[in-house]
């Protein structure tokens, strides 16, 4: 049985991918991403937690992270877009619900 922490992490990762899928050029920075996670999705997380999620998503080939001095820049990959739409299944990322 899945723990609540795993459920929450998988859901948050899906939300990150879906936010990126709606952005111009499928790119955003960590500050804008964290603001939307808090405001629209009620995911109040530390920058450390966000960085961990982003690093994991990058390792899975779902996003590309760049880490200039001013803050991380995140870009969705084709595989990440497929995952956000439910066309690809990646263990560790929640599947979108039908109609969501």
ZIWOTA-V94042 format. One record per residue. PSI is psi as a letter, one per 20 degrees, with the letter a starting at -180 (* if undefined). Layout:
PSI
PSI
This chain:
p
p
r
h
g
g
g
g
g
g
g
g
g
g
g
g
h
h
g
h
h
i
q
p
j
k
q
r
r
h
g
g
g
h
g
h
g
g
g
h
i
k
n
o
q
r
h
g
g
g
h
g
g
g
g
g
h
g
h
i
k
h
r
p
p
q
m
r
h
i
q
q
p
p
p
p
r
g
h
h
g
g
g
h
i
j
i
q
p
o
p
i
p
q
p
q
q
p
i
*
